[in-house]
Amino acid sequence: MRAVYDNGLMIVGEQLKVDIDATRKAVTQENHEAFALALSIGYTSRDTIKPLLQMAHQKAVALSVSAAIPTKDTIGELIRKANAQMTSLSGAVDKAKPKAA
């Protein structure tokens, strides 16, 4: 096609060419951005429900660990956290002990 004339507007052939690869890339990028937006606003759909539930579970586990609420999902992490705190406190106590003369 060399040109198109529409309501007084002349569109030449160069302007009618479509870069298929660039268009495909742009649509893919926009799809990813739309999905990320849907997740960030908590929009539920067939495509977002599983990731939203996974994110909610991760946040619930993190909250449970930070509040020291033991559950089957958090007990291991709570024990690791307590052990790390105990080790840190033990080291601080050892440093604070007066040196024997």
MODELLER restraints for C-alpha pairs under 7 A, 6 or more apart:
rsr = mdl.restraints
at = mdl.atoms
rsr.add(forms.Gaussian(group=physical.xy_distance, feature=features.Distance(at['CA:1:A'], at['CA:13:A']), mean=5.91, stdev=0.5))
rsr.add(forms.Gaussian(group=physical.xy_distance, feature=features.Distance(at['CA:2:A'], at['CA:12:A']), mean=6.07, stdev=0.5))
rsr.add(forms.Gaussian(group=physical.xy_distance, feature=features.Distance(at['CA:2:A'], at['CA:13:A']), mean=4.40, stdev=0.5))
rsr.add(forms.Gaussian(group=physical.xy_distance, feature=features.Distance(at['CA:3:A'], at['CA:10:A']), mean=6.89, stdev=0.5))
rsr.add(forms.Gaussian(group=physical.xy_distance, feature=features.Distance(at['CA:3:A'], at['CA:11:A']), mean=5.42, stdev=0.5))
rsr.add(forms.Gaussian(group=physical.xy_distance, feature=features.Distance(at['CA:3:A'], at['CA:12:A']), mean=4.18, stdev=0.5))
rsr.add(forms.Gaussian(group=physical.xy_distance, feature=features.Distance(at['CA:3:A'], at['CA:13:A']), mean=4.85, stdev=0.5))
rsr.add(forms.Gaussian(group=physical.xy_distance, feature=features.Distance(at['CA:4:A'], at['CA:10:A']), mean=5.81, stdev=0.5))
rsr.add(forms.Gaussian(group=physical.xy_distance, feature=features.Distance(at['CA:4:A'], at['CA:11:A']), mean=5.05, stdev=0.5))
rsr.add(forms.Gaussian(group=physical.xy_distance, feature=features.Distance(at['CA:4:A'], at['CA:12:A']), mean=6.43, stdev=0.5))
rsr.add(forms.Gaussian(group=physical.xy_distance, feature=features.Distance(at['CA:5:A'], at['CA:11:A']), mean=6.28, stdev=0.5))
rsr.add(forms.Gaussian(group=physical.xy_distance, feature=features.Distance(at['CA:39:A'], at['CA:48:A']), mean=6.58, stdev=0.5))
rsr.add(forms.Gaussian(group=physical.xy_distance, feature=features.Distance(at['CA:39:A'], at['CA:52:A']), mean=6.50, stdev=0.5))
rsr.add(forms.Gaussian(group=physical.xy_distance, feature=features.Distance(at['CA:42:A'], at['CA:52:A']), mean=6.88, stdev=0.5))
rsr.add(forms.Gaussian(group=physical.xy_distance, feature=features.Distance(at['CA:61:A'], at['CA:74:A']), mean=6.47, stdev=0.5))
rsr.add(forms.Gaussian(group=physical.xy_distance, feature=features.Distance(at['CA:64:A'], at['CA:74:A']), mean=6.98, stdev=0.5))
rsr.add(forms.Gaussian(group=physical.xy_distance, feature=features.Distance(at['CA:65:A'], at['CA:74:A']), mean=6.10, stdev=0.5))
rsr.add(forms.Gaussian(group=physical.xy_distance, feature=features.Distance(at['CA:65:A'], at['CA:78:A']), mean=6.09, stdev=0.5))
rsr.add(forms.Gaussian(group=physical.xy_distance, feature=features.Distance(at['CA:68:A'], at['CA:78:A']), mean=6.64, stdev=0.5))
